[in-house]
Structure formats: C-alpha cells, structure tokens
Amino acid sequence: MTPTAFATKSVPAPDLAAIKTAQQAAWTSGDYAVVGTTLQIVGEDLCEALDIRAGQTVLDVAAGNGNVSLAAARRWCEVVSTDYVPSLLERGRERANAEGVSIQFQQADAEALPFADDSFDVVVSTFGVMFTPDHDRAAAEMVRVCKRGGKIGLANWTPDGFIGQLFKAIGKHMPSPAGAKSPALWGTRARITELFEPHAVSVKSAQRNFVFRYRSPEHWLDVFKTHYGPVLKTFAALDTVNQEALQHDLLALVCQFNRTDDGTMVVPSEYLEIVITRH
C-alpha cells in the first residue's frame, strides 16, 4: 500500500466572498430593524461596561440599525455608525433624527474598514461583527482602527444560548458552506482570547442575558420569519415539508427556553459581553 493511501482528505477552503455575498443578501432581506430595535438595552449596557466618556470618538462596526451608536451618542460621544446594508443605516439615521442626537452614518465592510490606523477611542459591535465570514480579518480591523490604550466592546451570542441554538437548528435544515466558521465562536472566551489577547492589555468578559419577550412563541416565529434575514432566507429555501419541519424545531426550541406558562414568550438568550483594552 502506498503512503498516500493514509493521507487525510483535505477540506476545501471556504469561498469567503461568496459567503459574504449570501450573508449580505440575507441581512438586506426582511427588515432586521424590527428585531434590532428590541435589543437596545444591550447597547446601553455595553456602553456602561466600557465606561465611555463624553467627547470620545466611537466607531460602531456592523451597527445594524444603530443600538450602540444611539447609546454612545446619548452619552455625548462623537459616533460613526457603519454597516454594509444601506437600508439598516437609513433606519439608524431615522432613529437618530427622531431623538435629536448627532451620528455620522457610513456604509462600510467590517473586514475592510475605511478608516486610518488609531482613529477611534472606542470600537464597538453588538451581534454584528460576529457574523463576518473572515473572523481573523474582522478582529484585526477593529484592533487597527482603535487607538492605543483605547477599548473594544463586543456583545456576541454564545453557542449554548437561545440564538446560538437557533442557528444550530437552522444549520440542521440548511448546512453552512464547507469550512465556514460558526458566528457563535465569537461568543466563547477561547475564541476571543485567540483573536484579541495578542493586542490587548486586558480582555474582560461576562455572561449576560437578553430576554426576548413576545406575545407567544408563534408571534416570535412570525416576526423572525418575516423580518430576521437568516430565518427568512432559510424558510424561503425549503419546500413545504421541510418548512414545517423547521417550524416544528424552532417552536420546540422556544419551548425549551421559555420560562412562562401563560402562553406568552419570555426567553433569556445568553451572550458574552467583552471589554478589551488595547495595548
């Protein structure tokens, strides 16, 4: 038998550009802002964890409709809110105008931020940068644009929490591309250490919960099927039989996490809150 007979089959490198294109289409579909607005408290809590100060420059990466951007602007920071989905930036602009706060909105790719090195006192992302296909490049970009001695603040869903398990359930019905890394890795201390510790004075993390509150599990599913891009796109890609199977799995997941018995939905979803101080 030749030596090559024992060689392991190599895993093809993922097509990161194709993954990014598909993700952008997913987040553009529906209206993520309907869900994103409900997460506002996470942005407020992250700003407090960062202990941000009035007058600091803040960059919100993969900002969606601007939860952390708004929280920082309320604290009199100079804020730049970025995302690669123009419609989400427009929703953030509408919110800022309604509240009378000043925020600069700019379309940008989290893996290629259009800013100079050492530009911002604070760089943040809540449930945003974790979805980039190239984890290492996105983390490096956040470090690059953060000033020395500045802070990077993140809120990322954990693998074992409700949203982490939601993506696992979706993957059962529509597997991720070969070689693609799970976004939920950003919700583990081990992965955050790999990405950021070489560039940090300190990396602090704490497990938190955001609580999803809906009229019923069916109400939640209807909102997510209609507005939350990854769920919407998954249902659209399946035939009727598989749609019903996915719906069954998602409602069972809600039942597993739901802490009420009155027909409503109150589901805690664990996330990792991270504060990194750059050296």
C-alpha positions in Angstrom: 0.0 0.0 0.0 1.4 3.4 -0.9 2.0 6.1 1.8 -0.6 8.3 0.2 -3.3 5.8 1.0 -3.3 7.0 4.5 -3.5 10.7 3.7 -6.4 12.5 5.1 -8.8 14.2 2.8 -8.2 17.9 2.8 -11.1 20.3 3.5 -11.5 22.9 0.7 -11.0 26.5 1.8 -14.3 28.3 2.2 -15.3 30.8 -0.5 -15.4 33.8 1.9 -16.5 36.2 -0.8 -19.5 34.0 -1.7 -20.4 33.6 1.9 -20.3 37.3 2.4 -22.5 38.0 -0.6 -25.1 35.5 0.7 -25.0 37.0 4.1 -25.4 40.5 2.8 -28.4 39.3 0.9 -29.9 37.7 4.0 -29.5 40.8 6.2 -30.9 43.0 3.4 -34.0 40.9 3.2 -36.9 41.4 5.5 -36.4 44.3 8.0 -33.8 43.4 10.7 -34.6 46.8 12.4 -37.9 45.3 13.6 -35.9 42.8 15.7 -32.8 45.0 16.2 -34.8 47.8 17.9 -35.8 45.3 20.7 -32.2 44.8 21.5 -31.5 48.4 22.5 -30.8 47.6 26.2 -27.7 45.6 25.1 -26.1 48.7 23.6 -26.8 50.7 26.7 -25.3 48.0 29.0 -22.2 47.7 26.7 -21.6 51.5 26.9 -21.7 51.3 30.7 -19.4 48.3 30.7 -16.9 50.3 28.6 -17.3 53.3 30.9 -17.3 55.5 27.9 -16.8 59.3 28.4 -18.4 62.3 26.8 -16.3 63.5 23.8 -14.7 60.2 23.0 -14.7 59.0 19.4 -16.7 55.8 18.9 -16.9 53.5 15.9 -19.9 51.1 15.7 -19.0 48.2 13.4 -21.8 46.2 11.7 -24.1 48.5 13.5 -27.4 47.3 12.1 -30.0 50.0 12.9 -27.7 51.6 15.5 -28.3 50.4 19.0 -24.8 51.0 20.3 -24.5 54.1 18.1 -27.5 55.7 19.8 -26.4 54.7 23.3 -23.0 56.3 22.7 -24.5 59.4 21.2 -26.7 59.8 24.2 -23.5 60.0 26.2 -22.2 62.9 24.1 -19.7 60.8 22.2 -18.7 61.5 18.6 -20.1 58.5 16.8 -19.6 56.9 13.4 -22.1 54.1 12.7 -21.2 51.7 9.9 -22.8 48.7 8.2 -22.7 47.1 4.7 -26.5 47.2 4.4 -27.6 50.7 3.4 -31.2 50.2 4.4 -30.2 49.5 8.0 -28.1 52.6 8.1 -31.1 54.6 7.0 -33.2 53.1 9.8 -30.5 54.2 12.2 -30.5 57.7 10.7 -34.2 57.9 11.3 -33.9 56.9 14.9 -31.1 59.5 15.4 -33.1 62.2 13.8 -36.1 61.3 16.0 -34.0 61.5 19.1 -32.1 64.6 18.1 -28.7 63.0 18.5 -25.7 63.5 16.2 -24.3 60.4 14.5 -22.4 60.0 11.3 -23.6 57.1 9.2 -21.3 55.4 6.6 -21.5 52.3 4.6 -18.5 50.0 5.3 -17.4 46.4 5.3 -16.3 45.2 8.7 -13.5 43.3 7.1 -12.1 46.4 5.3 -12.9 49.4 7.5 -12.3 52.7 5.6 -10.5 54.5 8.4 -6.9 55.2 9.3 -5.0 53.3 12.0 -5.6 54.5 15.6 -8.6 56.6 14.7 -11.1 55.9 17.5 -11.1 55.8 21.3 -13.7 53.1 21.4 -14.7 50.5 18.8 -17.9 48.5 19.4 -20.2 45.9 17.9 -23.3 44.2 19.2 -24.4 41.0 17.4 -22.8 42.3 14.3 -19.1 41.7 13.6 -19.6 38.1 14.8 -21.3 37.3 11.5 -18.4 38.2 9.3 -17.0 35.3 7.3 -13.3 36.1 8.0 -13.1 36.3 11.8 -9.4 37.0 11.9 -9.6 39.8 9.4 -12.6 41.5 11.1 -10.9 41.3 14.5 -7.7 42.7 13.1 -9.6 45.6 11.5 -11.2 46.5 14.9 -7.8 46.5 16.5 -6.2 48.5 13.8 -8.6 51.4 13.9 -8.7 51.5 17.7 -6.2 53.9 19.4 -3.5 52.5 21.7 -5.0 52.4 25.1 -8.5 52.5 23.7 -11.2 50.0 24.2 -13.1 47.4 22.0 -16.5 46.4 23.2 -18.5 43.4 21.9 -21.7 41.6 22.6 -21.8 38.2 20.9 -24.4 35.4 21.2 -23.0 32.2 22.8 -23.2 28.8 21.3 -25.3 27.4 24.1 -27.7 30.3 24.4 -31.1 30.6 22.6 -29.8 32.4 19.5 -26.8 30.1 19.3 -29.1 27.1 19.4 -31.4 28.9 16.8 -28.5 28.9 14.3 -27.7 25.3 15.1 -31.3 24.4 14.3 -31.2 26.4 11.1 -27.9 24.6 10.2 -29.6 21.2 10.6 -32.0 22.1 7.8 -29.7 24.2 5.6 -26.0 23.5 6.4 -23.4 26.2 6.3 -20.9 26.2 3.4 -18.0 23.8 3.9 -15.2 25.3 6.0 -17.3 28.2 7.2 -16.7 29.1 10.9 -19.7 29.5 13.2 -20.6 33.0 14.2 -21.2 31.7 17.7 -17.4 31.1 18.2 -17.3 34.9 18.9 -19.4 34.1 22.0 -16.7 31.9 23.5 -13.9 33.2 25.7 -11.4 30.9 24.0 -12.0 32.4 20.5 -12.0 36.0 21.8 -8.7 35.3 23.5 -7.2 33.9 20.2 -8.4 37.0 18.3 -7.6 39.8 20.7 -5.3 38.9 23.5 -2.1 39.4 21.5 -3.1 43.0 21.0 -4.5 43.7 24.5 -3.6 44.9 27.9 -6.7 43.1 29.2 -9.6 41.1 28.0 -12.6 41.0 30.3 -15.8 39.1 29.6 -19.0 38.4 31.4 -22.0 36.2 30.5 -25.2 38.2 30.2 -28.8 37.5 29.1 -31.0 39.4 26.7 -34.7 38.4 27.2 -36.8 38.0 24.2 -40.4 38.9 25.0 -43.2 38.2 22.6 -47.0 37.6 22.7 -46.5 33.9 22.1 -44.0 31.5 20.6 -46.0 31.7 17.3 -45.8 35.5 17.4 -42.0 35.3 17.7 -41.7 32.9 14.9 -43.9 35.1 12.6 -41.7 38.1 13.4 -38.5 36.2 12.7 -39.8 34.5 9.6 -40.8 37.9 8.2 -38.0 40.2 9.4 -34.9 38.3 10.6 -32.9 37.7 7.4 -31.2 34.3 8.3 -34.5 32.8 9.3 -36.5 34.3 6.4 -33.9 33.1 3.9 -33.9 29.6 5.3 -37.6 29.2 5.1 -37.6 30.6 1.6 -35.0 28.0 0.5 -37.0 25.0 1.8 -40.0 23.2 0.3 -43.3 23.0 2.3 -42.5 19.7 4.1 -39.1 20.9 5.3 -40.5 24.3 6.2 -42.9 22.5 8.5 -40.1 20.5 10.0 -38.0 23.7 10.6 -41.0 25.4 12.2 -41.6 22.4 14.5 -37.9 22.5 15.6 -37.9 26.3 16.2 -41.1 26.2 18.3 -39.6 23.2 20.2 -36.5 25.3 20.9 -38.7 28.2 22.2 -40.5 25.7 24.5 -37.1 24.5 25.8 -36.0 28.0 26.8 -39.4 29.7 27.6 -39.8 30.5 31.3 -43.5 31.3 31.3 -46.6 29.2 31.4 -49.2 31.8 30.5 -48.9 31.4 26.7 -46.5 34.3 26.2 -42.9 34.0 25.4 -40.1 35.1 27.8 -36.9 33.6 26.6 -33.4 34.5 28.0 -30.7 34.4 25.4 -27.2 34.2 26.7 -24.5 36.5 25.2 -20.9 37.3 26.0 -20.1 40.9 26.9 -16.5 41.7 26.2 -14.3 44.7 27.0 -10.8 44.7 25.5 -8.2 47.3 26.3 -5.7 47.7 23.5 -2.0 47.9 24.3 
